[in-house]
Every structure is written in C-alpha cells, then in structure tokens.
Amino acid sequence: MSTKGFWKSGHPPTLLMALLYFDMSFMVWMINAAMAPFISQEFHLSPAQKGLMLSIPVFAGAFLRIPLGLVAEIVGRKTAALIGLGITVLAMFYGFYFVHTYTEVLIMGGILGIAGASFAVALPLGAGWFPPQHQGLAMGIAGAGNSGTIFAGLFAPPLAKAYGWNAVYGYFAIPIVIVMALMWFFAKEPPDKMERKSIGSYLKVLVDKDIWVFNLLYWVTFGGYVGFSSFIPTLMADSYGISKVTAGQFMILVGFTASAVRVLGGWFSDRYGGIRSLTGVYVIILIGAAGAFFLPPLPLFVFFLVLMAAAIGVGNGSVFQLLPLRFPHAKAITSGVVGEFGALGGAFIPIAMGLSMETKGDYSLGFLVYGLSSIVALGILLFVQRRWTTSWVGKGGKALVTEGEEA
C-alpha cells in the first residue's frame, strides 16, 4: 500500500480543497472557545455560563450535520461545501457588527454551527475519489482539517487582545472567502455517487444498528477532541492561572497533536484494521483521563492531555476508515449522522466541566466521566467485532478488496 499508489488512485486537488474547507470551518467553529477568557472577563461569567457558551456552537454544529449531509447527497458535495462557506462568511460579518452582549454571544454560537457542520461534507467530498483500500488515509487527510483548532488558538487570542474580540470575527472572514474561491475553481464532485434517492431512503441509515455503534464510538473520540479543544483555554486560565492569551493558545497543543495523528490513524487502520486500532485507542484514553483527573502539576497534566489528544486523533481516523466500508453508498449522510453524535459528545464535556466546578470546586469530574465513556466504547467495540469481521469487513477491520485492487 504505497503512498504513490494512493495519490494516483484519486483526485488530490479535491482532497486538498476538502482539507482546507474543513480546516477553516473548524477554525471558525472554535473561535468563541479561543476567545472564551476574554468574553468571560468582559461579562463576568459563572462556570455554568462559560460551559453553556462553549457548548452551544458544538450543539449547533452537531444538529446541522445531518441536514447539511442531506443537502450534499441531493445537490452534490461541492455545492454543499460552497453553500456552507457562504453562510459562514455571513456569520462572521454578523459577529463583527452585531454581537455585543452575552445573549448575543450565545446566538452567535448557534450560527457558528454551520461551520461545525462542514464535517458532513468535507470528508466524503475528499475521500469520495479514492477506492476502499485507501479510504482510511483519504478520510484521515480530509479529517485533519480539525487542525483549524490550531489557527483559532494561534490567532484569535492575540487579535482579541490587540483589537477586541469582536474584531476577530471580521479577520476570520478573510480566509473563508479565499477558500471559497479555491473550492469553486479546483474541487470536482466525486464519481462515487450512485443513483439519486429520496430523502427517506437516505434517512433509513438512522435505524441501522451499526450506525448507532459508530455514533457511540465517535462520541468518545471526536467528542473528546471537540470538548477538550473548546474547554482547555478556560481550564488552563482557571486551574493553572495561565494568562488569557497563553490559555487560548493551549488549543494548539490539543489541535496539532490530534490532527497530525488523525492521518496516521487512517493509514494505520488501512494497513492493520480500524478495530485493532480503536481497541488500543480506548485503553490509552482511559489512562490519560485517569491521570488528568487528579489535576497534577502543569507539566504532568500536559503529558496526560497530549496522551489523550494523540489517542483521540488516531481514534477519529480509525472510525472513519471503517464507516465508509460499512456504508459505501451513503457517505455524506452517514458522515453527518456520526459526526453529529461525535460533536454532541464534545458539547457534553464543557457542560460536565462547568457542573464539576460548581459542585466540587474543580474540573476533575469531567475527566472521570470521560474516562468512563471510553470503557463503555471499548466494551461495545469488543461486542460487535466478531459480527463485523464475518460480514462486511476483514480481520481486525481491514477493507475487503479483491486481488486486483491491492495496489
């Protein structure tokens, strides 16, 4: 399974556009999280109010993924991507001109959901050009766009300090417009589209028991990524006394680690199987969450955070190596459904953290709940693996391909 063979098997410009679309959209989706210390200070927010502010963009992004996935199935993935980017530009101008109160910040968080919903389109847009044996790597490359967290953490806090947090919305509109233009010129609709179906036919996946297994698996991995990326600036400022700018830039640590290894997770799963990969992922997440639960000295806490982020990134890539193998003719809608539940897991973490602070005086219970969720996911995976490997996927979770497709 050579990298050379991978690039020749698909359409690299579309894969790159999918990566940029997801990357810039994810950056926008996390903008309030990166600026949370500034917004919290201006409005004197309680821990519960902070948790609500950070969870609304995640909830909105989750709930909009299925509708955007349906749009992609009906009008095409490239068109759906352009629609999403256009709405995101309008959202940035709304934030720049009209958001001045806490209530308006919450409304803005809901509007940011369209950027978070990009997941349902970006991954099947880029990976739709590639054959089954390369789906993990293609999905991993497109999915590495969640590195947008890095740009949110890198640029939003210093811009907010220099120009005020409202101005950041305006600045972030610029790269979205650029990516929209590039998408228009260079992306091509994937050729894997089958016959057009009714909306009801696409929604049938909601009653398939396997889609709910994927939902729960991704709840832990992508939910952990979104949840900790969005909450880590607040946690660092509150628990370790880090400055607002530095706390916001701790998002880079989580974002870079998880995004970089997401590609590795996809490649590893193509080669050795997504089930094998996920088995190790949930064990490592449990170890990281258990260590972070004690809120140890900062260097040790960062170690456990990076350990979790690495496992989360590999897990994200592994889930999306398996998903298109199970649902090859409904990639956009299934990506939307699974992505929605993953994002909902991310919305749950800030709420759990806020409640932990209000009831216990620190954020430790949030890590406890997350660690327990990884145990549940591991148990579910072990329960279904025999049925999966005797029906639609090979040993360990590798793609079933014919001899002529091995290149």
N, C-alpha and C positions, 0 to 999 in steps of 0.2 A: 504493500500500500504506500506508494511513493507520493511525495508532495507534488512532484512534476505531473504525475498522472491525475492528481486531484485538480490542479488548475486547468488542465486540458479537458476535464470532463464536464465543466460548467461554463458560466459566463462571469468572469471575475469582475468586470465593471459594475454589474448589478449587485454582486455580493458586496463590493466596496460601498456602493450607494446605500444599501441596506444597513451596513455598519454605521455610516455617517448619519443616516436618518435616526437610527436608534440612539446613537451616541449623543447627538444634540438634543433630541427629545428627552432623553433621560437626564441630561444636564438641566433642562428647564424644569422637569418634574421635581428635581431635588432642590430647586432654588430657594424655597422657603426654609427647608431644613438647613441649608448652608448659612442662611441669614438669621436663623432662629435666635441666637443670643442677642442680636441687635433688636429684633422685633420684640422679644420678651422683655428686654430692658425698657424699651420705649413705652410699652403698655402695662408693665408691672404684672406679668402673668404668673399665675399659680402653676404648680406642677401639672395639675389636671388640664388647665388651659393650654399649656405647652403640648401635652400629649394629644389633645384634640386638634390643635393647629397642625401638628405634624402628621396626624393620621388622615385628615380629610383629603389631601392630594392623593394619598395612597388608595383610600377607598374609592375615590372618583376614578382614578386610573384603572382600578380593578373592574369596576362596574361597566366602564366604557369599552373594555377589551372585547367582550362578546359582540356588542353592536358594531364595532369597527371591524372585527373579524368577519362578520356577516357582510358588511359593505365590501370588504376585499374579495369575498367569494363571488359577489354579484357583479361588481363593476371592474374588478381586477385589482391586484395588489399595488401596482404602480400608481394607479389613480387614487386608491385609498390613501396611499402614503402622501401624495400631493395634497389631498384634502386635509389630512391630519396636520401637515406642516403649515398650511394656510391658516387653519384655525389657531394653531399655536402662535403664529405671528400676531394675530389679532388679540390673543390673550396677553401677550407681552405689552402691547400698547395699552390695554385696559389697566394692567398693573401699574404702568408708568404714570398714567394720568388720573386714575380714579381710586386707588387703594390707599386710604389714609387712617383707617380705624381697625380695631381688632376684628370686628364683624366683617369688614371688607376684606381683611386678610383671609378669613375663613371662606368667603365667597370666591376669592382668587384661588384658594386651594382647590376648590371644586372645579374651576375652569382649567387648572393645570392638569386635570385628569386626562385631557385629550392627548397630552404629551406622553403620559404614562401608558396610555392605550396603544402606543406605537408598537409595542412588543408583538401584538397580534398580527401585524402586517410585516414588520421588518424581517423577522426570522423566516417565514415562508417565502417572502419575496426573494431574499438572497439564496436560500437553500433550495428553492424550487427548481433551480437549474442543474442540480447535482444528483447523481444516482444514489441508490440506497446505501451502498457501502461507504459513501463519503458524507452521509447526512450528519453524522456527529460533528465532524470537523467544520462543515459548512454552517451548521446551526451554531457551533461554538464561535466561529468568526463573526457572524452577524450578531450573536448574543453578547459578544464582547463590547458591544455598544453601551452596555450598562456602566462602562468606564466613564460615561458622562458625569457620574458622581465626582470623578476626579476634577473635571473642569468646574463644576459647581463649587466644590470646596476650595479650589485654587484661586478662582477669580471673584466669586461673589463676596466673600468676607472683606478683602481689601478694597473692592469697589464700593461696598456699603459703607466702609469706614471713611473713604475719601469723598464720596458724593451723596451718601444717604442711600438707604436700602431701596427706596422707590426707583432710583435711577438705574439700579441693576437690571430691572425688567427691560428697560429700553435698550441697554447694552446687549442683553442676551438675545434680542430680536435679530441682531445683525447676522450671526452665524446661521440662524434658522433660515433667513432669506437666501443666504448663499447656498445652503444645502438643498433648498427647494429648487433653485435654478439648476444645480448639478443633477439632481434627480430627474428633472424634466429632460435633460439632454442625453444622459448616459445610461439610465436604467432601462431595462426591457422586461416586459411581462414574461414570467416563467412559462415554459412549454408544458408543465406537468398538469395543467388544468384539464379535467375530464369534462363530460357533458354538463351543461348548466342544470342545476337542480333547484327545487323550490326551497324557500326558507325553512319550511317544515322538515324537509329532508336533511338539511344541514343540522337542524336542532335535535335530530334524533340521537346525536352523539351524547346528549345530556343524560340519556337513560342507559347508556352503555356502562356497565360496572367498571370496566377498565379505566374509563376517563376519570372516575372518582378516585381510583387508586393513584393515578398520575396527579390529580388535584392535591391529594394529601402529601404525596412525595414532594411536590413542588412548594407546597405550603411551608415546608420546613426550609428548603434550600433557598429559593428566591425570596420567600418571606423573611428569612434571616438577613439576606443581603439588603433588601429594601428597608427593613425595620431598623437594623443597626446603622446603615448608612445615614438614614434620616435622623436618628436619635443621638448618634455619637457626639456631635458638637455640643448638644445640651448636656449630655452625661459628663463630658470632659470639663465643661465650664463649671458644672455644679459639684461634681465629686472630687475633682483634682485641682480646681482653682486655675484652670488654663485660661488665658486671655481669649476674648471673643474671636479675634481673627485666627489665632492658632487653633482654637477648638473647632472652628468651622473647617479648617484645613485638615483636621484628622479624618474627614471624609475621604481624603485622598488615599490614606492608608488602606481603608477598607475597600474603596473602589478599585484601586490599582491591583491589589492582591487578588480579589475575587474575579475581576475582569480578565486579568492575564491568564489565570489558571482555568478560566472557563473554556478557552480554546484547547488547553491541554486536556481538560476533562472530556471534550468532544472527541479529540484524537484518540485518547486512551480508550474510550468506550467503543469507538470504531474498531480498534485493534483487539481489545480484550473483553469487551462486553460492558454495557451500561449497568447491568445488575451487579456484576462484580465490583464495579467502581462505586456504586451507591452504597453497597454494604460497608465498605471502608469509610465512606464519607460520613455516615450517620454515627459511627463509633467516634470518629475524630471530633465531630461537632459536640458530642456529649462531653468529651474530655475538655474541650475549650470552654464550654458553657459552665462546667463544674468549677474550673479554675477561676473564671471571671466572676462567679457567684460571690466569692469572698472579697471582691473589690480589693485585690492585693496592691502593693506599691506599684506606681505607674509603669516601670519597665516590665514587670511581670504581667500586669494587666494587658499591656500592649502585645506581649507574646501570645497570651491566650486569645486576644482579639484577632491577631493575624492568623493564628492556627484555625480559628473558626472561619475566618474570611476565605482562607485557602480551600478548606473543605467545602464551604458553601459554593465557591466558584466551580470547583470540579463537579459538584452535585448538579448545579444548573446545567452544565454541559452534558452530563450523563442523562438527565431526564429527557433532554431534547435530542439526544441520539435515539432514544427508544420511542418517543412519541410519534414521529413521522413513519416509523416502521410499523407501528400498530394502526395508524390512521393515514395511509399514504394518499388518499384522495380527498381529504378534508383538512389540509394542513393549516389553513388560515383560521378556520373556526375552532379547531382543537387547540391551536396555539393561543387563541383568545380565551377559551374556557380555562385551560390550565394556567395560563398567565394571570387570569383574574383571581383564581384561588391562591396563587403564589403571592400576588400583591396584597390580597386580604390578610395573609399571614404577616406581611410587612406592616399593615395598618394595626394589627393586633399588638405588636411589640411596643410602640410608643404608648399605647393605652395602658398596657401592663406595667411599663416602666413608671408612668405617672402615678398609677394607683399604688405601686410599690413604695414610691417616695412618700405619698400621703399617709400610708398606713404603717410603714416600717421605718421611714426616715432615710432610706437609701434605695438604690435601684437593683438590689440583689435578687429580689423575687422574679424580676423579668428574665434573668438568666436561668433561674431554676425552671420556670415554665418552658423556656425554650429548650433546655436540655431534656426535659421530659417528653417534649414533642418529637425529638429525634429518636427516642426509644420507641415511640409508637410507630413512626415511619419505618424504622428498621424491622419491626415485627410484621408490619403489613407487607413489606417487600419480600421477606422470607416466606410468608404465607403464599404469595401469588407466583413466586418464581418458577415452581415446577409446572404450573399450568401454562405460563407464558412460554417456557422453553420447549414445550411439547406441542405448541400450536402455531405461533406466529414469529418467534424469534429463536435464534440459535443458542447454543450453550453459553452461559454467562451473560447473555444479552447481546450477542453479535448478530449482525444482519445476515439473513438467509439469502445468499446470492448464488447464481449458477457459476460454473467454472469459467465461462467466458466473460463474466463480469468482474472478475477478481482484480483486474489491473487498476 
